[in-house]
Amino acid sequence: MAAARDFLFRRPHLIPAAIASVMLLGAMCKWPYAYYQVTRWVVCAAAVFVAYKAWTFKHTWAVWVFGFAAVLFNPIVPFHIKRNTWQVLDLLAAAMFVAGVVVLRGPTTGKEGQ
């Protein structure tokens, strides 16, 4: 149980990134337009959160990557791109969130050696 808690402590962005990835993969299907609007909100919020955590973890490159994703998927001033292009961007963004969970991690608690 402690290992799972430590894993989530070092990767607090796991759950938002997983939700965003699932919604982005779901966007490959044909849904009502409301699904894509909700997806924009969720992905934008998750990207902002992951960018913030990357900043606290001192991974500047990830702040830029997830900040760009937040701008691209922002629901306030949306980009109007063709569906085929959005599908490619959705797949890339889903992969980016999964990679972010694997690569980005916070500091250890210092109890591993005890």
VENKAFEN-V74053 format. One record per helix or strand. SS is the DSSP state (a for helix, b for strand). FROM is the first residue (numbers start at 1). LEN is the number of residues. Records with the same first field share a line. If there is no record, write none. Layout:
# VENKAFEN-V74053
SS: FROM-LEN, FROM-LEN
This chain:
# VENKAFEN-V74053
a: 2-9, 14-13, 33-24, 60-13, 83-21
